[in-house]
Amino acid sequence: MAAIETSRPAPFGAITTYRAVNALSNITSMFGAWNDTRITRKALGKLSDRELDDIGLCRGDIEMLGR
């Protein structure tokens, strides 16, 4: 009985290309999360203490967002 190998090696550079694209994707998503947090902090910073109290936050809580 003959054994047939059904797996093939990846083409030259395919794994490196995959890792580079994956790293770029991770960096892009991290930048997006950072930007969303920055915009949220900026918007909350413009609210008055009374408005922050209405939504259950204080000034000190704004800096803790995203950490």
DSSP file (Angstrom, degrees, kcal/mol; ACC not computed):
  #  RESIDUE AA STRUCTURE BP1 BP2  ACC     N-H-->O    O-->H-N    N-H-->O    O-->H-N    TCO  KAPPA ALPHA  PHI   PSI    X-CA   Y-CA   Z-CA
    1    1 A M              0   0    0      0, 0.0     2,-0.4     0, 0.0     0, 0.0   0.000 360.0 360.0 360.0 131.2    0.0    0.0    0.0
    2    2 A A        -     0   0    0      1,-0.0     2,-0.5     2,-0.0     0, 0.0  -0.707 360.0-135.2 -94.3 139.9    1.4    3.3   -1.0
    3    3 A A        -     0   0    0     -2,-0.4     2,-0.5     2,-0.0    -1,-0.0  -0.800  15.9-157.2 -94.0 132.8    1.2    6.4    1.3
    4    4 A I        -     0   0    0     -2,-0.5     2,-0.6     2,-0.0    -2,-0.0  -0.944   9.5-141.5-112.6 125.9    0.2    9.6   -0.4
    5    5 A E        -     0   0    0     -2,-0.5    -2,-0.0     1,-0.1     0, 0.0  -0.758  17.9-178.2 -86.9 123.5    1.2   12.9    1.2
    6    6 A T        +     0   0    0     -2,-0.6     2,-0.3     2,-0.0    -1,-0.1   0.551  53.3  88.9-100.5  -9.1   -1.7   15.3    0.9
    7    7 A S        -     0   0    0      0, 0.0    -2,-0.0     0, 0.0     0, 0.0  -0.688  58.0-161.5 -92.0 144.7   -0.1   18.4    2.6
    8    8 A R        -     0   0    0     -2,-0.3     2,-0.1     3,-0.0    -2,-0.0  -0.918  24.3-107.1-120.3 148.6    2.0   20.8    0.6
    9    9 A P        -     0   0    0      0, 0.0     3,-0.1     0, 0.0     0, 0.0  -0.402  43.1 -99.8 -69.6 151.9    4.5   23.4    1.9
   10   10 A A        -     0   0    0      1,-0.1     3,-0.1    -2,-0.1     5,-0.1  -0.402  47.4 -94.4 -68.1 147.5    3.4   27.0    1.8
   11   11 A P    >   -     0   0    0      0, 0.0     3,-2.2     0, 0.0     4,-0.4  -0.219  58.3 -75.2 -60.0 155.4    4.8   29.0   -1.1
   12   12 A F  T 3  S+     0   0    0      1,-0.3     0, 0.0     2,-0.1     0, 0.0  -0.301 118.1   6.6 -56.1 124.0    8.0   30.9   -0.5
   13   13 A G  T 3> S+     0   0    0     -3,-0.1     4,-2.3    -2,-0.1    -1,-0.3   0.400  92.4 116.9  86.5  -1.7    7.3   34.0    1.6
   14   14 A A  H <> S+     0   0    0     -3,-2.2     4,-2.4     2,-0.2     5,-0.1   0.905  77.3  46.5 -67.2 -41.0    3.7   33.2    2.3
   15   15 A I  H  > S+     0   0    0     -4,-0.4     4,-2.5     2,-0.2    -1,-0.2   0.909 113.4  48.8 -69.0 -41.6    4.1   32.9    6.1
   16   16 A T  H  > S+     0   0    0      2,-0.2     4,-2.2     1,-0.2    -2,-0.2   0.907 112.1  49.1 -63.5 -41.8    6.2   36.1    6.3
   17   17 A T  H  X S+     0   0    0     -4,-2.3     4,-2.5     2,-0.2     5,-0.2   0.913 110.4  51.2 -63.5 -42.9    3.6   38.0    4.3
   18   18 A Y  H  X S+     0   0    0     -4,-2.4     4,-2.6     1,-0.2    -2,-0.2   0.925 110.9  48.0 -59.7 -46.0    0.8   36.6    6.5
   19   19 A R  H  X S+     0   0    0     -4,-2.5     4,-2.4     2,-0.2    -1,-0.2   0.888 111.7  49.9 -64.5 -38.8    2.6   37.8    9.6
   20   20 A A  H  X S+     0   0    0     -4,-2.2     4,-2.3     2,-0.2    -2,-0.2   0.921 113.0  45.7 -66.2 -44.0    3.3   41.2    8.2
   21   21 A V  H  X S+     0   0    0     -4,-2.5     4,-2.3     2,-0.2    -2,-0.2   0.902 113.2  50.9 -65.3 -40.7   -0.4   41.7    7.2
   22   22 A N  H  X S+     0   0    0     -4,-2.6     4,-2.2    -5,-0.2    -2,-0.2   0.903 110.5  48.7 -63.5 -42.1   -1.5   40.4   10.6
   23   23 A A  H  X S+     0   0    0     -4,-2.4     4,-2.4     2,-0.2    -2,-0.2   0.911 111.4  49.5 -65.0 -42.4    0.8   42.8   12.4
   24   24 A L  H  X S+     0   0    0     -4,-2.3     4,-2.3     1,-0.2    -2,-0.2   0.890 110.3  51.2 -63.0 -39.6   -0.4   45.7   10.3
   25   25 A S  H  X S+     0   0    0     -4,-2.3     4,-2.3     2,-0.2    -2,-0.2   0.906 110.2  49.1 -64.2 -41.8   -4.0   44.7   11.0
   26   26 A N  H  X S+     0   0    0     -4,-2.2     4,-2.3     2,-0.2    -2,-0.2   0.913 111.1  49.3 -63.8 -43.0   -3.2   44.6   14.8
   27   27 A I  H  X S+     0   0    0     -4,-2.4     4,-2.4     1,-0.2    -2,-0.2   0.905 110.9  50.9 -63.2 -41.5   -1.6   48.1   14.7
   28   28 A T  H  X S+     0   0    0     -4,-2.3     4,-2.1     1,-0.2    -2,-0.2   0.913 111.7  46.2 -63.2 -43.6   -4.6   49.5   12.8
   29   29 A S  H  X S+     0   0    0     -4,-2.3     4,-2.2     2,-0.2    -1,-0.2   0.873 111.8  51.7 -69.3 -35.5   -7.1   48.1   15.3
   30   30 A M  H  X S+     0   0    0     -4,-2.3     4,-2.3     2,-0.2    -2,-0.2   0.907 110.2  49.3 -65.4 -40.8   -5.0   49.4   18.2
   31   31 A F  H  X S+     0   0    0     -4,-2.4     4,-2.5     2,-0.2    -2,-0.2   0.906 110.0  51.5 -64.0 -41.4   -4.9   52.8   16.7
   32   32 A G  H  X S+     0   0    0     -4,-2.1     4,-2.3     2,-0.2    -2,-0.2   0.906 110.7  47.7 -62.0 -42.5   -8.6   52.8   16.1
   33   33 A A  H  X S+     0   0    0     -4,-2.2     4,-2.2     2,-0.2    -1,-0.2   0.906 112.2  49.9 -65.3 -41.3   -9.2   51.8   19.8
   34   34 A W  H  X S+     0   0    0     -4,-2.3     4,-2.3     1,-0.2    -2,-0.2   0.915 111.5  48.6 -63.2 -42.4   -6.9   54.6   21.0
   35   35 A N  H  X S+     0   0    0     -4,-2.5     4,-2.5     2,-0.2    -2,-0.2   0.897 109.5  52.0 -66.7 -40.5   -8.6   57.2   18.8
   36   36 A D  H  X S+     0   0    0     -4,-2.3     4,-2.2     1,-0.2    -1,-0.2   0.920 111.6  47.2 -60.5 -43.6  -12.1   56.1   20.0
   37   37 A T  H  X S+     0   0    0     -4,-2.2     4,-2.7     2,-0.2    -2,-0.2   0.898 110.7  52.2 -64.5 -40.9  -10.9   56.5   23.6
   38   38 A R  H  X S+     0   0    0     -4,-2.3     4,-2.2     2,-0.2    -2,-0.2   0.915 110.6  47.0 -61.5 -44.4   -9.3   59.9   22.9
   39   39 A I  H  X S+     0   0    0     -4,-2.5     4,-2.3     2,-0.2    -1,-0.2   0.901 112.4  50.2 -65.7 -40.5  -12.6   61.2   21.3
   40   40 A T  H  X S+     0   0    0     -4,-2.2     4,-2.7     2,-0.2     5,-0.2   0.926 111.0  48.7 -63.5 -45.1  -14.6   59.9   24.2
   41   41 A R  H  X S+     0   0    0     -4,-2.7     4,-2.3     1,-0.2    -2,-0.2   0.911 111.3  50.5 -60.6 -41.9  -12.3   61.5   26.8
   42   42 A K  H  X S+     0   0    0     -4,-2.2     4,-0.9     2,-0.2    -1,-0.2   0.917 112.2  46.5 -63.1 -43.9  -12.4   64.8   24.9
   43   43 A A  H >< S+     0   0    0     -4,-2.3     3,-0.6     1,-0.2     4,-0.4   0.907 114.0  47.3 -65.9 -42.3  -16.3   64.8   24.8
   44   44 A L  H >< S+     0   0    0     -4,-2.7     3,-1.1     1,-0.2    -1,-0.2   0.843 105.5  60.6 -68.6 -32.0  -16.6   63.9   28.4
   45   45 A G  H 3< S+     0   0    0     -4,-2.3    -1,-0.2     1,-0.3    -2,-0.2   0.761  99.4  56.8 -65.0 -24.6  -14.1   66.6   29.3
   46   46 A K  T << S+     0   0    0     -4,-0.9    -1,-0.3    -3,-0.6    -2,-0.2   0.632  89.4  95.9 -81.3 -14.0  -16.4   69.2   27.9
   47   47 A L  S <  S-     0   0    0     -3,-1.1     2,-0.1    -4,-0.4    -3,-0.0  -0.410  78.2-115.1 -76.6 153.5  -19.3   68.2   30.1
   48   48 A S     >  -     0   0    0     -2,-0.1     4,-2.4     1,-0.1     5,-0.2  -0.358  29.1-105.9 -79.0 166.4  -20.0   70.0   33.4
   49   49 A D  H  > S+     0   0    0      1,-0.2     4,-2.3     2,-0.2     5,-0.1   0.873 122.2  54.0 -60.9 -36.6  -19.6   68.3   36.8
   50   50 A R  H  > S+     0   0    0      2,-0.2     4,-1.8     1,-0.2    -1,-0.2   0.916 109.0  47.2 -63.7 -44.4  -23.4   68.2   37.0
   51   51 A E  H  > S+     0   0    0      2,-0.2     4,-1.1     1,-0.2    -2,-0.2   0.888 111.7  50.6 -66.6 -38.7  -23.7   66.4   33.7
   52   52 A L  H  <>S+     0   0    0     -4,-2.4     5,-2.9     1,-0.2     3,-0.4   0.900 108.6  52.6 -64.3 -39.5  -21.0   63.9   34.6
   53   53 A D  H ><5S+     0   0    0     -4,-2.3     3,-1.1     1,-0.2    -2,-0.2   0.858 102.7  59.6 -63.8 -34.9  -22.8   63.2   37.9
   54   54 A D  H 3<5S+     0   0    0     -4,-1.8    -1,-0.2     1,-0.3    -2,-0.2   0.831 109.7  41.8 -62.5 -32.7  -26.0   62.5   35.9
   55   55 A I  T 3<5S-     0   0    0     -4,-1.1    -1,-0.3    -3,-0.4    -2,-0.2   0.329 123.0-104.4 -98.7   8.1  -24.3   59.7   34.0
   56   56 A G  T < 5S+     0   0    0     -3,-1.1     2,-0.3     1,-0.3    -3,-0.2   0.773  81.0 114.6  82.1  27.2  -22.5   58.4   37.1
   57   57 A L      < -     0   0    0     -5,-2.9    -1,-0.3    -6,-0.1     2,-0.3  -0.842  45.0-157.8-123.7 162.3  -19.0   59.7   36.5
   58   58 A C    >>  -     0   0    0     -2,-0.3     3,-1.1    -3,-0.1     4,-0.8  -0.838  41.9 -95.1-128.1 172.4  -16.6   62.2   38.1
   59   59 A R  H >> S+     0   0    0     -2,-0.3     3,-0.7     1,-0.3     4,-0.7   0.860 122.8  56.7 -57.3 -37.5  -13.6   64.0   36.6
   60   60 A G  H 3> S+     0   0    0      1,-0.2     4,-0.6     2,-0.2    -1,-0.3   0.775  98.8  60.9 -66.7 -25.9  -11.2   61.4   37.9
   61   61 A D  H X4 S+     0   0    0     -3,-1.1     3,-0.6     1,-0.2     4,-0.5   0.789  91.6  67.5 -71.9 -26.3  -13.1   58.6   36.0
   62   62 A I  H X< S+     0   0    0     -4,-0.8     3,-1.2    -3,-0.7    -1,-0.2   0.902  98.2  50.7 -62.3 -41.5  -12.4   60.2   32.6
   63   63 A E  H 3< S+     0   0    0     -4,-0.7    -1,-0.2     1,-0.2    -2,-0.2   0.735 103.9  60.0 -69.6 -21.6   -8.7   59.6   32.8
   64   64 A M  T X< S+     0   0    0     -3,-0.6     3,-1.4    -4,-0.6    -1,-0.2   0.533  77.8 115.6 -85.2  -5.4   -9.2   55.9   33.7
   65   65 A L  T <  S+     0   0    0     -3,-1.2   -24,-0.0    -4,-0.5    -3,-0.0  -0.407  80.0  14.8 -65.3 136.6  -11.1   55.2   30.5
   66   66 A G  T 3         0   0    0     -2,-0.1    -1,-0.2     1,-0.1    -2,-0.1   0.587 360.0 360.0  79.7  10.5   -9.4   52.8   28.2
   67   67 A R    <         0   0    0     -3,-1.4    -2,-0.1     0, 0.0    -1,-0.1   0.409 360.0 360.0-110.9 360.0   -7.0   51.4   30.8
